[in-house]
Amino acid sequence: MAYVSQNMKKKLAPGIKSVLKKYNMKGSISVNNRSTLCVNLREGAIDFGSDRENFQVNPYWIDHHYDGVAREFLNELLAAMRGPDFYDRSDSMTDYFNVSHYTDINVGRFSKPYICNSSD
């Protein structure tokens, strides 16, 4: 059963923060419903190529929907969010889901859109 504790968040936070700093991004880390580790991106130098002000990144389609620096950043961020103890032993064919924890990457929020401050 998916579970994320505050201690687990503290353990993963340095890796997540180092990825955010490397790509000059600002965001926050939170736990949702004790099963999902969330990173909410507020502003940064990366243009995600979306016309929407806020959206959620699908972790299964990062390589198909994003290019260049955005793809590199999202893949590194997802790896840092999963951490060394992540596992996914799910089998959708038998409707069996067993994952250490879920991950959400939100670009902007409903009340505060993502601000792209790139110089391009």
URMO-V603570 format. One record per pair of residues at least 24 apart in sequence whose ideal C-beta (glycine too) atoms are under 10 Angstrom apart, sorted by the first residue. I is the first residue (numbers start at 1). J is the second residue. If there is no record, write none. Layout:
BEGIN
[[I,J] [I,J]]
END
This chain:
BEGIN
[[1,34] [1,35] [1,97] [1,98] [1,99] [1,100] [1,101] [2,33] [2,34] [2,35] [2,36] [2,37] [2,88] [2,97] [2,98] [2,99] [2,100] [2,101] [2,102] [3,31] [3,34] [3,35] [3,36] [3,99] [3,100] [3,101] [3,102] [4,30] [4,31] [4,32] [4,33] [4,34] [4,35] [4,36] [4,37] [4,38] [4,81] [4,100] [4,101] [4,102] [4,103] [5,31] [5,34] [5,101] [6,31] [6,34] [8,37] [8,83] [8,85] [8,100] [8,101] [9,37] [9,38] [9,81] [9,101] [11,83] [11,84] [11,85] [12,37] [12,39] [12,80] [12,81] [12,82] [12,83] [12,84] [12,85] [12,86] [12,101] [13,37] [13,80] [13,81] [14,80] [15,76] [15,77] [15,79] [15,80] [15,81] [15,82] [15,83] [15,84] [16,76] [16,77] [16,79] [16,80] [16,81] [16,83] [17,80] [18,76] [18,80] [19,72] [19,73] [19,74] [19,75] [19,76] [19,77] [19,78] [19,79] [19,80] [19,81] [20,44] [20,73] [20,76] [20,77] [20,80] [22,72] [22,73] [22,76] [22,77] [23,69] [23,70] [23,72] [23,73] [23,74] [23,76] [23,77] [24,73] [24,117] [24,118] [25,73] [25,77] [25,107] [25,114] [26,114] [26,115] [26,117] [27,77] [27,105] [27,106] [27,107] [27,114] [28,106] [28,109] [29,81] [30,104] [30,106] [31,101] [32,102] [32,104] [33,102] [34,101] [35,99] [35,100] [35,101] [35,102] [36,101] [36,102] [36,103] [36,104] [37,81] [37,82] [37,83] [37,86] [37,100] [37,101] [37,102] [37,103] [37,104] [37,105] [38,81] [38,102] [38,103] [38,104] [38,105] [38,106] [39,77] [39,78] [39,80] [39,81] [39,103] [39,104] [39,105] [39,106] [39,107] [40,104] [40,105] [40,106] [40,107] [40,108] [40,109] [40,112] [40,114] [41,73] [41,74] [41,77] [41,105] [41,106] [41,107] [41,108] [41,109] [41,114] [41,115] [42,106] [42,107] [42,108] [42,109] [42,112] [42,113] [42,114] [42,115] [43,108] [43,112] [43,113] [43,114] [43,115] [43,116] [43,117] [44,73] [44,107] [44,114] [44,115] [44,116] [44,117] [44,118] [45,69] [45,73] [45,116] [45,117] [45,118] [45,119] [45,120] [46,70] [46,72] [46,73] [46,74] [46,107] [46,114] [46,116] [46,117] [46,118] [47,114] [47,116] [47,117] [47,118] [47,120] [48,73] [48,74] [48,107] [48,108] [48,114] [48,116] [49,116] [50,107] [50,108] [50,114] [50,116] [52,107] [52,108] [52,113] [52,114] [53,107] [53,108] [53,109] [53,110] [53,112] [53,113] [53,114] [53,115] [54,106] [54,107] [54,108] [54,109] [54,110] [54,111] [54,112] [54,113] [54,114] [55,105] [55,106] [55,107] [55,108] [55,113] [55,114] [56,104] [56,105] [56,106] [56,107] [56,108] [57,103] [57,104] [57,105] [57,106] [57,107] [58,105] [59,102] [59,103] [59,104] [59,105] [62,105] [69,118] [70,107] [73,105] [74,105] [74,107] [77,103] [77,105] [78,103] [78,105] [81,105]]
END
